[in-house]
Amino acid sequence: MADVREMTVGVLGGTGAQGKGLAIRWARAGLKVVIGSRSSERAQQAAAEIAGIAGGDVTGQDNAGAAAVSDIVLLALPWDGHAETLTALRGELAGKIVIDCVNPLGFDKQGPYALEVPEGSAAQQAERLLPDSRVTAAFHHVSAVTLADLDVAEVDLDVLVLGDDREATDVVRALADVIPGVRGVYGGRLRNAHQVEALTANLIAINRRYKAHAGLRITDI
């Protein structure tokens, strides 16, 4: 298995808070990062901003270009554009390790709640739409605010990594481990991604009640 530090990490949706936060941490750790967006201009602007904060090798392209040049691709996309974007990028994502961190959530007066997904989860939808990719699910519960704040030297968090490809999940766990304080933990098969995605609604409720940026720790391992 190749060292994750020798791989290029593409972040599709890297102009949003979650993608940008993870890109900042990976760039600071010395990884080569490519930001993807529907607009190459916006991607390049975000890449320049991230490089200014974290240093490192950060560039920007449109989503197709970022997917094509990357070894690992994080999907940090809005849920309402998830299926359309992946359908269009099936060729560029073939053979790549794909990490889906999308949380299909709705919001009403009572707060956040998990949406029903016909395939079971966003990750399973990605698996269906990308049959030639190595789809995993991870990074659902990482605070974008904490990631972007480099004054937080260590992020107190475990990242659950799900997937059916053992080597791919090991690579994604290693990608989590390069962020100081973070530990990648295997969390089961991709069919179990629904409850991991849905748990984000609980964390949002916790954060609102306690004015925090809560995450998860798994004990006794």
Sine and cosine of phi, psi and omega as CSV:
sin_phi,cos_phi,sin_psi,cos_psi,sin_omega,cos_omega
0.00,0.00,0.75,-0.66,-0.02,-1.00
-0.93,0.37,0.50,-0.87,0.08,-1.00
-0.92,0.39,0.77,-0.64,-0.04,-1.00
-0.87,0.49,-0.43,0.90,-0.01,-1.00
-0.95,0.31,-0.22,0.97,0.04,-1.00
-1.00,-0.10,-0.01,1.00,-0.05,-1.00
-0.99,-0.13,0.39,-0.92,0.12,-0.99
-0.99,-0.13,0.77,-0.63,-0.04,-1.00
-0.96,-0.27,0.87,-0.50,0.09,-1.00
-1.00,-0.10,0.66,-0.75,0.02,-1.00
-0.86,-0.52,0.98,-0.18,0.03,-1.00
-0.99,0.11,0.82,-0.57,-0.20,-0.98
1.00,0.01,0.42,0.91,-0.07,-1.00
-0.96,0.27,-0.06,1.00,0.09,-1.00
-1.00,0.03,-0.18,0.98,0.06,-1.00
-1.00,0.08,0.19,-0.98,-0.12,-0.99
-0.88,0.47,-0.72,0.69,-0.06,-1.00
-0.92,0.39,-0.76,0.65,0.02,-1.00
-0.88,0.47,-0.67,0.74,-0.02,-1.00
-0.91,0.42,-0.65,0.76,0.00,-1.00
-0.89,0.47,-0.71,0.71,0.03,-1.00
-0.92,0.40,-0.64,0.77,0.03,-1.00
-0.88,0.48,-0.63,0.78,0.04,-1.00
-0.86,0.51,-0.73,0.69,-0.04,-1.00
-0.93,0.37,-0.65,0.76,0.00,-1.00
-0.94,0.34,-0.61,0.79,0.06,-1.00
-0.90,0.43,-0.68,0.73,0.03,-1.00
-0.88,0.48,-0.53,0.85,0.01,-1.00
-0.98,0.19,-0.06,1.00,0.07,-1.00
0.99,-0.11,0.16,0.99,0.02,-1.00
-0.99,0.14,0.47,-0.88,0.10,-0.99
-0.99,0.13,0.84,-0.55,-0.12,-0.99
-0.84,-0.54,0.69,-0.72,0.09,-1.00
-0.86,-0.51,0.86,-0.51,0.03,-1.00
-1.00,0.06,0.72,-0.69,0.05,-1.00
-0.91,-0.42,0.59,-0.81,0.07,-1.00
-0.45,-0.89,0.27,-0.96,0.10,-0.99
-0.88,0.48,-0.50,0.86,0.02,-1.00
-0.95,-0.31,0.85,-0.52,0.03,-1.00
-0.89,0.45,-0.55,0.84,0.01,-1.00
-0.90,0.44,-0.71,0.71,0.04,-1.00
-0.90,0.43,-0.61,0.79,0.02,-1.00
-0.90,0.45,-0.67,0.74,0.00,-1.00
-0.92,0.39,-0.61,0.79,0.06,-1.00
-0.90,0.43,-0.69,0.73,0.03,-1.00
-0.91,0.42,-0.64,0.77,0.01,-1.00
-0.89,0.46,-0.67,0.74,0.02,-1.00
-0.90,0.44,-0.63,0.78,0.03,-1.00
-0.90,0.43,-0.71,0.71,0.00,-1.00
-0.90,0.44,-0.70,0.71,0.02,-1.00
-0.89,0.47,-0.58,0.81,0.04,-1.00
-0.92,0.40,-0.52,0.86,0.01,-1.00
-0.99,0.12,-0.73,0.69,-0.20,-0.98
-0.95,-0.31,-0.27,0.96,-0.15,-0.99
0.96,0.26,-0.18,-0.98,0.08,-1.00
1.00,0.02,-0.10,-1.00,-0.08,-1.00
-0.99,-0.15,1.00,-0.09,-0.04,-1.00
-0.79,-0.61,0.83,-0.56,0.03,-1.00
-0.78,-0.62,0.19,-0.98,-0.01,-1.00
-0.73,-0.68,0.63,-0.77,0.08,-1.00
-0.59,-0.81,0.12,-0.99,0.17,-0.99
-0.93,0.37,0.21,-0.98,-0.11,-0.99
-0.83,0.56,-0.68,0.74,-0.03,-1.00
-0.90,0.43,-0.69,0.73,0.01,-1.00
-0.91,0.42,-0.67,0.74,0.01,-1.00
-0.90,0.44,-0.67,0.74,0.01,-1.00
-0.90,0.45,-0.65,0.76,-0.08,-1.00
-0.91,0.41,-0.58,0.81,-0.10,-0.99
-1.00,-0.06,-0.03,1.00,-0.09,-1.00
-0.98,-0.19,0.46,-0.89,0.10,-1.00
-1.00,0.00,-0.61,0.79,0.02,-1.00
-0.84,-0.54,0.69,-0.73,-0.03,-1.00
-0.79,-0.62,0.85,-0.52,0.09,-1.00
-1.00,-0.02,0.76,-0.65,0.09,-1.00
-0.99,-0.13,0.97,-0.25,0.04,-1.00
-0.89,-0.46,0.81,0.58,-0.17,-0.99
-0.99,-0.14,0.41,-0.91,0.19,-0.98
-0.89,0.46,0.63,-0.78,-0.04,-1.00
-0.87,0.50,-0.61,0.80,-0.08,-1.00
-0.94,0.34,-0.21,0.98,0.08,-1.00
-0.93,-0.37,0.13,0.99,-0.12,-0.99
-0.86,0.50,-0.85,0.53,-0.10,-1.00
-0.90,0.43,-0.70,0.72,-0.03,-1.00
-0.88,0.47,-0.69,0.72,-0.03,-1.00
-0.91,0.42,-0.71,0.71,-0.05,-1.00
-0.93,0.37,-0.61,0.79,0.05,-1.00
-0.86,0.51,-0.65,0.76,-0.03,-1.00
-0.95,0.30,-0.39,0.92,-0.11,-0.99
-0.96,-0.28,0.23,0.97,-0.07,-1.00
-0.81,0.58,-0.68,0.74,-0.01,-1.00
-0.92,0.38,-0.72,0.69,-0.03,-1.00
-0.91,0.40,-0.47,0.88,-0.04,-1.00
-1.00,-0.04,-0.05,1.00,0.01,-1.00
-0.87,0.49,0.75,-0.66,0.04,-1.00
0.99,0.14,-0.11,0.99,-0.05,-1.00
-1.00,-0.02,0.46,-0.89,0.23,-0.97
-0.98,0.21,0.86,-0.51,-0.02,-1.00
-0.93,-0.37,0.78,-0.63,0.03,-1.00
-0.93,-0.36,0.89,-0.45,0.03,-1.00
-0.99,-0.12,0.88,-0.48,0.05,-1.00
-0.90,-0.43,0.32,0.95,-0.07,-1.00
-0.97,0.23,0.70,-0.71,0.03,-1.00
-0.92,-0.40,0.96,-0.28,0.02,-1.00
-0.96,0.27,0.99,-0.16,-0.07,-1.00
-0.81,-0.59,0.50,-0.87,0.18,-0.98
-0.90,-0.44,0.26,-0.97,-0.01,-1.00
-0.68,-0.74,0.70,-0.71,0.11,-0.99
-0.62,-0.78,-0.25,-0.97,-0.06,-1.00
-0.89,0.45,-0.39,0.92,0.02,-1.00
-1.00,0.02,-0.08,1.00,0.03,-1.00
0.93,-0.37,-0.31,-0.95,-0.06,-1.00
-0.98,0.21,0.48,-0.88,0.07,-1.00
-0.46,-0.89,0.43,-0.90,-0.02,-1.00
-0.97,0.23,0.69,-0.72,0.08,-1.00
-1.00,0.04,0.48,-0.88,0.09,-1.00
-0.98,0.18,0.72,-0.70,0.02,-1.00
-0.88,-0.47,0.82,-0.58,-0.07,-1.00
-0.80,0.60,-0.61,0.79,-0.01,-1.00
-0.98,0.19,-0.18,0.98,-0.02,-1.00
0.91,-0.41,-0.61,0.79,-0.03,-1.00
-0.27,-0.96,0.23,-0.97,0.09,-1.00
-0.87,0.49,-0.66,0.76,-0.02,-1.00
-0.90,0.44,-0.63,0.78,0.03,-1.00
-0.94,0.33,-0.53,0.85,0.11,-0.99
-0.90,0.44,-0.67,0.74,0.05,-1.00
-0.88,0.48,-0.66,0.75,0.01,-1.00
-0.88,0.48,-0.63,0.77,0.01,-1.00
-0.93,0.36,-0.65,0.76,-0.07,-1.00
-0.98,0.17,-0.33,0.94,-0.06,-1.00
-0.83,-0.56,0.92,0.40,-0.09,-1.00
-0.91,0.42,-0.30,0.95,-0.02,-1.00
-0.98,-0.18,0.11,0.99,0.01,-1.00
-0.96,-0.27,0.27,-0.96,0.02,-1.00
-0.97,-0.23,1.00,0.02,-0.19,-0.98
-1.00,0.08,0.74,-0.68,0.11,-0.99
-0.78,-0.63,0.12,-0.99,0.08,-1.00
-0.73,-0.68,0.74,-0.67,-0.03,-1.00
-0.16,-0.99,0.18,-0.98,0.09,-1.00
0.91,0.41,0.54,0.84,0.00,-1.00
-0.98,0.21,-0.45,0.89,-0.23,-0.97
-0.90,-0.44,0.46,0.89,-0.04,-1.00
-0.99,-0.15,0.80,-0.60,0.00,-1.00
-0.93,0.36,0.85,-0.53,0.04,-1.00
-0.89,0.45,-0.58,0.82,0.00,-1.00
-0.90,0.44,-0.71,0.71,0.01,-1.00
-0.91,0.41,-0.68,0.74,0.00,-1.00
-0.86,0.51,-0.67,0.74,-0.09,-1.00
-0.97,0.25,-0.26,0.97,-0.05,-1.00
-1.00,-0.09,1.00,-0.10,-0.04,-1.00
-0.96,0.29,-0.10,0.99,0.18,-0.98
-0.94,0.35,-0.34,0.94,0.13,-0.99
-0.99,0.12,0.99,-0.14,-0.13,-0.99
-0.92,0.40,-0.61,0.80,0.00,-1.00
-0.78,-0.63,0.76,-0.65,0.01,-1.00
-1.00,-0.03,0.90,-0.44,-0.11,-0.99
-0.99,0.14,1.00,0.00,-0.20,-0.98
-0.30,-0.95,0.60,-0.80,0.28,-0.96
-0.97,-0.25,0.64,-0.77,0.05,-1.00
-0.95,-0.32,0.88,-0.48,0.06,-1.00
-0.98,0.20,0.79,-0.62,-0.03,-1.00
-0.89,-0.46,0.84,-0.54,-0.03,-1.00
-0.88,-0.47,0.53,-0.85,0.05,-1.00
0.22,-0.98,0.25,-0.97,-0.02,-1.00
-0.98,-0.21,-0.12,0.99,0.01,-1.00
-0.97,-0.24,0.96,-0.29,-0.12,-0.99
-0.86,0.51,-0.71,0.71,-0.02,-1.00
-0.90,0.43,-0.65,0.76,0.01,-1.00
-0.89,0.46,-0.68,0.74,0.02,-1.00
-0.92,0.40,-0.54,0.84,0.07,-1.00
-0.91,0.42,-0.64,0.77,0.04,-1.00
-0.90,0.45,-0.68,0.73,-0.02,-1.00
-0.93,0.38,-0.61,0.79,0.08,-1.00
-0.88,0.48,-0.66,0.76,0.04,-1.00
-0.90,0.43,-0.57,0.82,0.04,-1.00
-0.92,0.40,-0.60,0.80,0.10,-1.00
-0.92,0.39,-0.64,0.76,-0.09,-1.00
-0.91,0.41,-0.37,0.93,-0.02,-1.00
-0.96,0.29,-0.26,0.96,0.07,-1.00
-0.99,0.11,0.86,-0.51,-0.06,-1.00
-0.82,0.58,0.77,-0.64,0.02,-1.00
1.00,-0.02,-0.30,0.96,-0.07,-1.00
-1.00,-0.05,0.59,-0.80,0.06,-1.00
-0.79,-0.62,0.77,-0.64,0.10,-0.99
-1.00,0.10,0.78,-0.63,-0.05,-1.00
-0.81,-0.59,0.81,-0.59,0.06,-1.00
-0.89,0.46,0.78,-0.62,-0.10,-0.99
-0.89,-0.45,0.15,0.99,0.06,-1.00
0.90,-0.44,-0.10,-1.00,-0.03,-1.00
-0.95,0.31,0.33,-0.95,-0.04,-1.00
-0.89,0.46,-0.44,0.90,0.00,-1.00
-0.90,0.44,-0.26,0.97,0.02,-1.00
-0.99,-0.10,0.23,0.97,-0.06,-1.00
-0.95,0.32,-0.42,0.91,-0.09,-1.00
-0.84,0.55,-0.75,0.66,-0.08,-1.00
-0.94,0.34,-0.45,0.89,0.06,-1.00
-0.94,0.34,-0.70,0.71,0.06,-1.00
-0.89,0.46,-0.69,0.72,-0.06,-1.00
-0.92,0.38,-0.51,0.86,-0.02,-1.00
-0.87,0.49,-0.36,0.93,0.05,-1.00
-0.85,0.53,-0.56,0.83,0.04,-1.00
-0.88,0.48,-0.64,0.77,0.04,-1.00
-0.91,0.42,-0.66,0.75,0.00,-1.00
-0.91,0.41,-0.61,0.79,0.06,-1.00
-0.89,0.46,-0.67,0.74,0.04,-1.00
-0.89,0.45,-0.66,0.75,0.06,-1.00
-0.87,0.49,-0.73,0.69,-0.04,-1.00
-0.89,0.46,-0.62,0.79,0.02,-1.00
-0.93,0.38,-0.66,0.75,-0.04,-1.00
-0.93,0.36,-0.68,0.73,-0.13,-0.99
-0.98,-0.22,0.09,1.00,-0.01,-1.00
0.77,0.64,0.83,0.56,-0.11,-0.99
-0.76,-0.65,0.01,-1.00,0.14,-0.99
-0.80,-0.59,0.92,0.39,-0.17,-0.99
-0.94,0.33,0.49,-0.87,0.11,-0.99
-0.69,-0.72,-0.28,-0.96,-0.05,-1.00
-0.87,-0.50,0.56,-0.83,0.23,-0.97
-0.77,-0.64,0.70,-0.71,0.06,-1.00
-0.99,-0.16,0.80,-0.59,-0.09,-1.00
-1.00,-0.03,0.35,-0.94,0.19,-0.98
0.93,0.37,0.44,0.90,0.15,-0.99
-0.74,-0.67,0.00,0.00,0.00,0.00
